[in-house]
Amino acid sequence: VFDEKERKQAVRDGKRLTRGLNAGPGAASGRAVFSPSKAEAMSKSGAVVLVRTETSPEDIKGMQASVGILTARGGMTSHAALVARQMGKVCVAGAGELEIDHKKARMRVSGVTVKEGDWISIDGTTGEVFVGRLSTQDSEVARSLTPGKRKRKTTPAIVEAYDKLLTWADEVRTLRVRTNADQPEQCRTAVALGAEGVGLCRTEHMFFGESKIEAMREMILADGPEAREAALARLLPLQRKDFEGIFKEMGDLPVTIRTLDPPLHEFLPHGDEEIRVLARELGVKPADIRAKVEQLTELNPMLGHRGCRLGITYPEITRMQARAIFEAACRVAKKSGVRPQPEIMIPLIASREELSLQAEIVRDVAEEVFRKAKMRVPYLLGTMIELPRAALVAGEIAEEAEFFSFGTNDLTQTTYGISRDDAGKFIPVYVDREIFRADPFGTLDKRGVGRLVEIAAMDGRATRPDLKLGICGEHGGDPESIDFFHRIGLRYVSCSPYRVPIARLAAAQAALRAAL
């Protein structure tokens, strides 16, 4: 948090530039940077805040290097907001008054120009953005929640009270609480906060690590299946190592892994210099890469060539990811004696047929890996319910799926026909005028989206009584939404690591409320 006296003085001095959405709690001060590469470079000599019009998976390394993220566009479940919460980063999203010029590395707001290297401060709890540097301080509870930070010999009373409260909550609640995490460090933090598994591992974030993005881009630019297979062979051991790290941290707790979801153009460079560098590395012409970027870029990528559609078009991608998962699980089981429990989740399906095609690949690869390893690990194969049609034909889908995980972020988008990245422009007005009771991306719309979840849960169980039901959208960390999920009988909720304690407490309150 910011020092309150300093914050009030900054407001009096006119240093508060604007407000956005309070998308990632906490407070951070750092030098403004306008590209992920600058964030990585400048973070070595001090704190930086990454400023972007909006973020994409390509920005992951820059987001990791920053103490905070500030965007001009995006809502509470935009890429910036979701990833920031998962990483435990401060985030202010959808600050629409910002005029950001990435080429000149500066932004303007309220008549003030902030250049790269200037200090800014953002409050992810209030959504405030300040020019200048404000002092921050950790709370005792925040220090206690972070692994490795409990250094005091005596535990503060507030931390003891916190521990006792959550112990009581765990004794009462019936909803399990998992976390959304894609890296071993995030898993470690989440387990320390009480997570009982991973409810969503976004594999696309793994591809932006060192050496992996080059192989990924080579695969995307490959001319034909054989060239793609060669590039995927380079990715296999890298992806396997990622999963090994996660399985080691999670032990025998369940880990739900979503196969590749975003459209392929998000993995390609778009700037001229980045394109030239990639062209030199791959020995191709820059014009060829520009042509491929143009070919893959979609008018509406959220509803385009992504999710299971990618796996059906390029089955070798699903095959590689399944092999990496099962080989990693077998290796960890042999070394540790503890058998991981992977749950393979196919995203964005609208029909049983789509899931069947992907499921056949995953199951064939599993048997092949198990034969070679001379051992088996338990696993489930299921899907993410994030399209209205999938919810309405859930009974058919459950013939193939062993679990449903409701992706309520996209289910809210597709039900309302509202882009979560653009919703910040008008949702506050809708809430103020009581058109919406609350931001539907923050608190589940029970009458509409919630009704689809209920239908899918009921029809899915009618087909498969032992169907595992959970939710991996950010509503899994919202107390009011958690109460609804408890009432309709879901088995677990999943949320960002630092929202796990809130979810544990809310699940207990839901159980007590239902018992009254």
C-alpha positions as CSV (number, residue, x, y, z in Angstrom):
1,V,0.0,0.0,0.0
2,F,1.0,3.6,-0.4
3,D,1.9,5.7,2.6
4,E,-1.4,7.4,3.2
5,K,0.0,10.8,4.1
6,E,2.1,10.8,0.9
7,R,-0.9,9.8,-1.1
8,K,-3.1,12.6,0.2
9,Q,-0.3,15.1,-0.4
10,A,0.1,13.9,-3.9
11,V,-3.7,14.4,-4.5
12,R,-3.4,18.0,-3.1
13,D,-0.4,18.7,-5.3
14,G,-2.3,17.6,-8.4
15,K,-0.1,14.6,-9.1
16,R,-3.0,12.2,-9.5
17,L,-3.3,11.9,-13.3
18,T,-6.3,9.6,-13.8
19,R,-8.1,6.6,-12.6
20,G,-8.6,3.2,-14.2
21,L,-10.0,-0.2,-13.0
22,N,-8.5,-1.6,-9.8
23,A,-7.5,-4.8,-11.6
24,G,-4.6,-6.0,-9.5
25,P,-4.5,-5.1,-5.8
26,G,-1.6,-3.4,-4.1
27,A,0.5,-0.3,-4.8
28,A,3.7,0.1,-6.9
29,S,6.1,2.8,-8.0
30,G,8.6,2.6,-10.8
31,R,10.0,4.1,-13.9
32,A,7.5,4.1,-16.8
33,V,8.5,1.8,-19.7
34,F,6.5,1.3,-22.9
35,S,7.7,-2.1,-24.2
36,P,8.4,-5.5,-22.7
37,S,12.0,-5.4,-23.9
38,K,12.6,-2.1,-22.1
39,A,10.9,-3.5,-19.0
40,E,13.4,-6.4,-18.9
41,A,16.4,-4.2,-19.6
42,M,15.5,-1.3,-17.2
43,S,14.3,-3.6,-14.4
44,K,17.9,-4.7,-13.8
45,S,18.7,-1.3,-12.4
46,G,15.4,-0.6,-10.5
47,A,11.7,-0.9,-10.4
48,V,9.6,-0.3,-13.6
49,V,5.9,0.0,-14.4
50,L,5.0,-1.4,-17.8
51,V,2.6,0.9,-19.7
52,R,0.7,-0.5,-22.6
53,T,-2.4,0.3,-24.6
54,E,-3.3,-3.3,-23.9
55,T,-1.2,-6.4,-23.2
56,S,-0.9,-9.7,-25.0
57,P,0.9,-13.0,-24.3
58,E,3.9,-11.6,-26.1
59,D,4.3,-9.1,-23.2
60,I,4.7,-11.9,-20.5
61,K,8.4,-11.4,-19.9
62,G,8.0,-7.7,-19.6
63,M,5.1,-8.1,-17.2
64,Q,7.2,-10.5,-15.1
65,A,10.0,-7.9,-14.9
66,S,7.7,-5.1,-13.8
67,V,6.4,-4.2,-10.4
68,G,3.1,-3.0,-11.9
69,I,1.1,-2.9,-15.2
70,L,-0.9,0.1,-16.5
71,T,-3.1,-0.2,-19.6
72,A,-5.4,2.2,-21.4
73,R,-7.7,-0.5,-22.6
74,G,-9.1,-3.6,-21.0
75,G,-11.5,-4.7,-18.3
76,M,-11.3,-6.6,-15.0
77,T,-10.8,-9.9,-17.0
78,S,-8.6,-8.5,-19.7
79,H,-5.2,-10.2,-20.4
80,A,-3.4,-7.6,-18.3
81,A,-5.7,-8.0,-15.3
82,L,-5.8,-11.8,-15.4
83,V,-2.0,-12.2,-15.7
84,A,-1.2,-9.5,-13.2
85,R,-3.4,-11.1,-10.5
86,Q,-1.9,-14.5,-11.3
87,M,1.6,-13.1,-10.9
88,G,0.7,-11.0,-7.9
89,K,1.5,-7.8,-9.7
90,V,-0.2,-4.5,-9.2
91,C,-2.4,-3.5,-12.1
92,V,-4.6,-0.6,-13.2
93,A,-6.4,-1.4,-16.4
94,G,-8.7,0.5,-18.7
95,A,-7.4,3.9,-17.8
96,G,-9.1,5.4,-20.9
97,E,-7.8,8.9,-20.6
98,L,-4.3,7.8,-21.3
99,E,-2.9,8.7,-24.7
100,I,0.0,6.3,-25.2
101,D,2.5,6.7,-28.0
102,H,4.6,3.5,-28.1
103,K,6.8,4.7,-30.9
104,K,7.8,7.8,-29.0
105,A,7.8,6.0,-25.7
106,R,5.6,8.4,-23.8
107,M,2.0,9.0,-22.6
108,R,-0.1,12.1,-22.1
109,V,-3.0,12.6,-19.7
110,S,-4.5,15.6,-18.1
111,G,-2.1,17.9,-19.9
112,V,0.9,16.1,-18.4
113,T,3.5,14.2,-20.5
114,V,5.2,11.1,-19.0
115,K,8.3,10.0,-20.8
116,E,10.1,6.7,-20.6
117,G,12.1,6.6,-17.4
118,D,9.9,9.1,-15.5
119,W,8.5,7.8,-12.2
120,I,4.9,6.9,-11.9
121,S,2.9,5.3,-9.1
122,I,-0.2,3.1,-9.5
123,D,-2.7,1.9,-6.9
124,G,-4.3,-1.4,-7.9
125,T,-6.8,-1.2,-5.1
126,T,-8.3,2.2,-5.9
127,G,-7.3,2.4,-9.6
128,E,-5.4,5.7,-9.1
129,V,-2.5,6.7,-11.3
130,F,0.1,9.3,-10.0
131,V,3.1,11.0,-11.5
132,G,6.1,10.8,-9.3
133,R,7.3,8.3,-6.7
134,L,5.2,7.4,-3.7
135,S,6.5,5.2,-0.9
136,T,5.0,1.8,-0.5
137,Q,4.9,-0.6,2.4
138,D,3.9,-4.2,3.0
139,S,1.2,-5.2,5.5
140,E,2.1,-7.8,8.2
141,V,-0.4,-10.2,6.6
142,A,1.0,-9.6,3.1
143,R,4.5,-10.5,4.3
144,S,3.1,-13.6,6.0
145,L,1.4,-14.8,2.9
146,T,4.5,-14.7,0.7
147,P,6.7,-17.8,0.9
148,G,10.1,-17.0,2.4
149,K,9.0,-13.6,3.9
150,R,8.1,-14.8,7.4
151,K,11.3,-13.8,9.0
152,R,10.2,-12.7,12.4
153,K,10.8,-15.0,15.4
154,T,7.4,-14.1,16.8
155,T,4.3,-14.1,14.7
156,P,2.2,-10.9,14.8
157,A,-1.2,-11.2,16.4
158,I,-2.9,-10.3,13.1
159,V,-1.2,-13.1,11.3
160,E,-2.1,-15.6,14.1
161,A,-5.7,-14.4,13.8
162,Y,-5.6,-14.8,10.0
163,D,-4.3,-18.4,10.3
164,K,-6.9,-19.3,12.8
165,L,-9.7,-17.8,10.8
166,L,-8.8,-19.7,7.6
167,T,-8.3,-22.9,9.7
168,W,-11.9,-22.6,10.8
169,A,-13.0,-21.8,7.3
170,D,-11.3,-25.0,6.0
171,E,-13.2,-27.1,8.5
172,V,-16.5,-25.8,7.3
173,R,-16.3,-25.4,3.6
174,T,-17.1,-28.1,1.1
175,L,-16.0,-26.3,-2.1
176,R,-12.4,-27.0,-2.9
177,V,-10.1,-24.1,-3.8
178,R,-7.6,-24.4,-6.6
179,T,-5.4,-21.8,-8.3
180,N,-4.7,-20.5,-11.8
181,A,-1.0,-20.9,-12.4
182,D,1.4,-21.6,-15.2
183,Q,4.8,-21.6,-13.4
184,P,6.3,-23.5,-10.5
185,E,6.8,-20.3,-8.5
186,Q,3.1,-19.4,-8.8
187,C,2.2,-23.0,-7.8
188,R,4.5,-22.7,-4.7
189,T,2.9,-19.4,-3.7
190,A,-0.6,-20.8,-4.2
191,V,0.0,-23.9,-2.1
192,A,1.4,-21.7,0.7
193,L,-1.8,-19.8,0.5
194,G,-3.9,-23.0,0.8
195,A,-4.6,-24.0,-2.8
196,E,-5.6,-27.6,-3.3
197,G,-4.6,-28.0,-6.9
198,V,-4.3,-26.1,-10.2
199,G,-7.6,-25.4,-11.8
200,L,-6.1,-23.7,-14.9
201,C,-2.6,-23.9,-16.4
202,R,-2.5,-21.7,-19.5
203,T,0.1,-23.4,-21.6
204,E,0.5,-20.5,-24.0
205,H,2.3,-18.4,-21.4
206,M,5.0,-21.1,-21.3
207,F,5.9,-20.5,-24.9
208,F,7.3,-17.0,-24.3
209,G,10.3,-18.2,-22.2
210,E,13.8,-18.1,-23.5
211,S,14.5,-20.4,-26.6
212,K,10.8,-21.5,-26.7
213,I,9.4,-18.5,-28.5
214,E,11.9,-19.1,-31.4
215,A,10.8,-22.7,-31.8
216,M,7.2,-21.7,-31.6
217,R,7.6,-19.1,-34.3
218,E,9.4,-21.6,-36.4
219,M,6.5,-24.0,-36.1
220,I,4.0,-21.3,-37.0
221,L,6.0,-20.2,-40.1
222,A,6.7,-23.8,-41.2
223,D,5.7,-24.7,-44.7
224,G,3.8,-28.0,-44.3
225,P,3.3,-30.7,-41.6
226,E,6.8,-32.1,-41.7
227,A,8.5,-28.8,-41.0
228,R,5.9,-28.1,-38.2
229,E,6.7,-31.5,-36.7
230,A,10.5,-30.7,-36.7
231,A,9.8,-27.4,-34.8
232,L,7.5,-29.1,-32.4
233,A,10.2,-31.7,-31.7
234,R,12.4,-28.8,-30.5
235,L,9.5,-27.5,-28.3
236,L,8.7,-30.9,-26.7
237,P,11.6,-31.1,-24.2
238,L,11.1,-27.5,-23.2
239,Q,7.4,-27.9,-22.6
240,R,8.0,-31.2,-20.8
241,K,10.5,-29.4,-18.4
242,D,7.8,-26.8,-17.7
243,F,5.3,-29.5,-16.7
244,E,7.9,-31.3,-14.6
245,G,8.4,-28.2,-12.6
246,I,4.7,-27.8,-12.0
247,F,4.1,-31.4,-11.1
248,K,7.0,-31.4,-8.6
249,E,5.4,-28.4,-6.8
250,M,1.9,-29.8,-6.8
251,G,2.7,-33.5,-5.8
252,D,-0.4,-35.6,-6.0
253,L,-2.7,-32.6,-6.2
254,P,-4.8,-32.3,-9.4
255,V,-3.4,-30.1,-12.2
256,T,-5.8,-29.0,-14.9
257,I,-3.8,-28.1,-18.1
258,R,-5.5,-26.3,-20.9
259,T,-4.1,-27.0,-24.4
260,L,-3.1,-24.2,-26.6
261,D,-5.8,-21.5,-26.7
262,P,-4.9,-18.2,-28.4
263,P,-4.7,-17.6,-32.1
264,L,-1.2,-18.1,-33.6
265,H,-0.6,-14.5,-34.7
266,E,-0.2,-13.6,-31.1
267,F,3.1,-15.5,-31.0
268,L,4.6,-13.6,-34.0
269,P,6.4,-10.3,-33.9
270,H,4.6,-7.3,-35.3
271,G,7.3,-4.5,-35.2
272,D,9.6,-4.0,-38.1
273,E,12.8,-4.5,-36.1
274,E,11.5,-7.6,-34.4
275,I,10.5,-9.0,-37.8
276,R,14.0,-8.3,-39.2
277,V,15.6,-10.1,-36.3
278,L,13.4,-13.1,-36.6
279,A,14.0,-13.2,-40.4
280,R,17.8,-13.3,-39.8
281,E,17.4,-16.1,-37.2
282,L,15.3,-18.3,-39.5
283,G,17.1,-17.4,-42.7
284,V,13.9,-16.1,-44.4
285,K,12.9,-12.8,-45.9
286,P,11.2,-10.2,-43.7
287,A,8.5,-9.9,-46.3
288,D,7.6,-13.6,-45.9
289,I,7.1,-13.1,-42.1
290,R,5.0,-10.0,-42.7
291,A,2.9,-11.9,-45.1
292,K,2.4,-14.7,-42.6
293,V,1.5,-12.2,-39.9
294,E,-1.1,-10.6,-42.2
295,Q,-2.4,-14.0,-43.2
296,L,-2.9,-15.1,-39.6
297,T,-4.2,-11.8,-38.2
298,E,-8.0,-12.0,-37.6
299,L,-10.7,-9.4,-37.5
300,N,-12.2,-10.9,-34.4
301,P,-9.6,-13.3,-32.8
302,M,-11.6,-13.9,-29.7
303,L,-14.1,-15.8,-31.9
304,G,-11.6,-17.0,-34.5
305,H,-9.0,-19.7,-35.1
306,R,-8.2,-20.5,-31.5
307,G,-8.8,-23.2,-28.9
308,C,-9.8,-26.6,-30.1
309,R,-10.0,-25.2,-33.6
310,L,-6.2,-24.9,-33.6
311,G,-5.8,-28.5,-32.4
312,I,-8.2,-29.8,-35.0
313,T,-6.4,-27.9,-37.8
314,Y,-3.0,-28.7,-36.5
315,P,-3.4,-32.0,-34.5
316,E,0.4,-32.2,-34.2
317,I,0.3,-29.3,-31.7
318,T,-2.1,-31.2,-29.4
319,R,0.0,-34.4,-29.9
320,M,3.1,-32.6,-28.7
321,Q,1.5,-31.0,-25.7
322,A,-0.1,-34.3,-24.6
323,R,3.2,-36.1,-24.9
324,A,5.0,-33.4,-22.9
325,I,2.4,-33.7,-20.1
326,F,2.4,-37.5,-19.8
327,E,6.1,-37.8,-20.2
328,A,6.6,-35.2,-17.5
329,A,4.1,-36.9,-15.2
330,C,5.8,-40.3,-15.6
331,R,9.3,-38.8,-15.0
332,V,8.2,-37.0,-11.8
333,A,6.4,-40.1,-10.6
334,K,9.5,-42.3,-11.1
335,K,11.8,-39.8,-9.3
336,S,9.6,-38.8,-6.4
337,G,7.3,-41.8,-5.9
338,V,4.3,-39.4,-6.0
339,R,2.0,-39.7,-8.9
340,P,0.9,-36.4,-10.5
341,Q,-2.7,-36.1,-11.5
342,P,-2.9,-34.2,-14.8
343,E,-6.3,-33.2,-16.1
344,I,-6.2,-32.4,-19.8
345,M,-8.6,-29.6,-20.7
346,I,-9.7,-28.9,-24.3
347,P,-10.8,-25.2,-24.8
348,L,-13.5,-23.5,-26.7
349,I,-15.5,-26.5,-27.8
350,A,-19.0,-26.1,-29.1
351,S,-19.8,-29.7,-29.9
352,R,-19.1,-33.2,-28.8
353,E,-17.5,-33.9,-32.1
354,E,-14.8,-31.3,-31.6
355,L,-14.0,-32.8,-28.2
356,S,-14.0,-36.4,-29.5
357,L,-11.3,-35.5,-32.2
358,Q,-9.0,-33.9,-29.6
359,A,-9.7,-36.6,-27.0
360,E,-8.7,-39.4,-29.4
361,I,-5.3,-37.8,-29.9
362,V,-4.7,-37.2,-26.1
363,R,-5.7,-40.8,-25.2
364,D,-3.6,-42.4,-28.0
365,V,-0.6,-40.4,-26.9
366,A,-1.2,-41.3,-23.2
367,E,-1.2,-45.0,-24.0
368,E,1.9,-44.7,-26.1
369,V,3.8,-42.9,-23.3
370,F,2.6,-45.3,-20.6
371,R,3.7,-48.3,-22.7
372,K,7.2,-46.8,-23.2
373,A,7.5,-45.7,-19.6
374,K,6.2,-49.1,-18.3
375,M,3.9,-47.3,-15.9
376,R,0.7,-45.3,-15.7
377,V,-0.4,-42.1,-14.0
378,P,-4.0,-41.2,-13.3
379,Y,-5.5,-38.6,-15.5
380,L,-8.8,-37.1,-16.6
381,L,-9.8,-35.6,-19.9
382,G,-12.4,-32.9,-20.0
383,T,-13.2,-29.5,-21.4
384,M,-13.7,-25.9,-20.7
385,I,-17.4,-24.8,-21.0
386,E,-17.1,-21.2,-22.3
387,L,-19.6,-21.0,-25.2
388,P,-23.4,-20.9,-24.7
389,R,-23.8,-23.8,-27.2
390,A,-21.5,-25.9,-25.2
391,A,-23.6,-25.2,-22.1
392,L,-26.8,-26.1,-23.9
393,V,-25.5,-29.4,-25.3
394,A,-23.6,-30.3,-22.2
395,G,-25.4,-33.7,-21.9
396,E,-23.9,-34.8,-25.2
397,I,-20.4,-33.4,-24.4
398,A,-20.4,-35.3,-21.0
399,E,-20.4,-38.5,-23.0
400,E,-16.8,-37.7,-23.9
401,A,-15.7,-35.4,-21.0
402,E,-14.8,-36.6,-17.5
403,F,-14.9,-33.1,-16.2
404,F,-16.2,-29.6,-17.0
405,S,-14.4,-26.5,-16.0
406,F,-16.5,-23.4,-16.6
407,G,-14.5,-20.6,-18.2
408,T,-16.8,-17.8,-17.0
409,N,-14.6,-15.0,-18.4
410,D,-15.3,-16.1,-22.0
411,L,-18.8,-17.4,-21.2
412,T,-19.7,-14.0,-20.0
413,Q,-18.3,-12.4,-23.1
414,T,-20.1,-14.7,-25.5
415,T,-23.4,-14.6,-23.6
416,Y,-23.5,-10.8,-23.4
417,G,-21.8,-10.2,-26.7
418,I,-19.4,-7.8,-24.9
419,S,-15.6,-7.8,-25.3
420,R,-14.0,-7.8,-21.9
421,D,-11.1,-5.8,-23.3
422,D,-13.4,-2.9,-24.4
423,A,-16.1,-3.2,-21.7
424,G,-14.3,-0.6,-19.4
425,K,-15.5,2.1,-21.7
426,F,-19.2,1.7,-20.8
427,I,-19.7,-0.8,-18.0
428,P,-19.1,1.8,-15.2
429,V,-21.9,3.9,-16.8
430,Y,-24.2,0.8,-16.9
431,V,-23.5,0.0,-13.3
432,D,-24.0,3.7,-12.3
433,R,-27.4,3.8,-14.1
434,E,-28.3,0.4,-12.7
435,I,-28.6,-1.3,-16.1
436,F,-26.1,-3.8,-14.6
437,R,-26.3,-4.5,-10.9
438,A,-22.5,-5.1,-11.0
439,D,-19.7,-5.6,-13.5
440,P,-20.6,-9.0,-14.9
441,F,-16.8,-9.7,-15.4
442,G,-16.3,-9.2,-11.7
443,T,-19.4,-10.8,-10.2
444,L,-21.2,-13.5,-12.1
445,D,-24.5,-12.7,-13.8
446,K,-26.5,-15.4,-12.1
447,R,-29.7,-14.9,-14.1
448,G,-28.0,-15.2,-17.5
449,V,-24.5,-16.7,-17.4
450,G,-25.3,-18.5,-14.2
451,R,-28.3,-20.1,-15.7
452,L,-26.1,-21.5,-18.5
453,V,-23.8,-22.9,-15.8
454,E,-26.7,-24.5,-14.0
455,I,-28.1,-26.1,-17.2
456,A,-24.6,-27.5,-18.2
457,A,-24.1,-28.8,-14.6
458,M,-27.5,-30.5,-14.5
459,D,-27.4,-32.0,-18.0
460,G,-23.7,-33.1,-17.7
461,R,-24.5,-34.9,-14.4
462,A,-27.5,-36.6,-16.0
463,T,-25.2,-38.2,-18.5
464,R,-22.3,-38.8,-16.2
465,P,-23.2,-38.8,-12.5
466,D,-19.5,-38.7,-11.4
467,L,-18.7,-35.7,-13.7
468,K,-16.3,-33.4,-11.9
469,L,-17.5,-29.8,-12.1
470,G,-15.4,-26.7,-11.4
471,I,-14.8,-23.1,-12.5
472,C,-11.6,-21.5,-13.6
473,G,-12.8,-18.0,-14.5
474,E,-11.9,-15.1,-12.2
475,H,-15.3,-15.3,-10.7
476,G,-13.7,-18.1,-8.7
477,G,-12.2,-15.5,-6.4
478,D,-15.4,-13.4,-6.0
479,P,-17.3,-14.1,-2.8
480,E,-20.8,-13.5,-4.2
481,S,-20.1,-15.7,-7.2
482,I,-18.6,-18.4,-4.9
483,D,-21.9,-18.5,-3.0
484,F,-23.7,-19.3,-6.2
485,F,-21.2,-22.0,-7.2
486,H,-21.7,-23.6,-3.8
487,R,-25.5,-23.6,-4.1
488,I,-25.5,-25.3,-7.5
489,G,-23.1,-28.0,-6.3
490,L,-19.8,-27.4,-8.1
491,R,-16.9,-29.3,-6.7
492,Y,-14.2,-26.6,-6.8
493,V,-13.4,-23.0,-7.7
494,S,-10.1,-21.8,-9.1
495,C,-8.6,-18.3,-8.9
496,S,-5.4,-16.4,-9.0
497,P,-2.9,-17.4,-6.3
498,Y,-3.3,-14.3,-4.1
499,R,-7.1,-14.6,-4.2
500,V,-7.0,-18.2,-2.7
501,P,-7.4,-17.0,0.9
502,I,-10.5,-15.0,-0.1
503,A,-12.0,-17.9,-1.9
504,R,-11.4,-20.2,1.1
505,L,-13.2,-17.8,3.4
506,A,-16.0,-17.2,1.0
507,A,-16.5,-20.9,0.4
508,A,-16.9,-21.4,4.2
509,Q,-19.4,-18.5,4.4
510,A,-21.4,-20.1,1.5
511,A,-21.5,-23.4,3.4
512,L,-22.7,-21.7,6.6
513,R,-25.3,-19.6,4.7
514,A,-26.7,-22.7,3.0
515,A,-27.0,-24.5,6.3
516,L,-29.1,-21.8,7.9
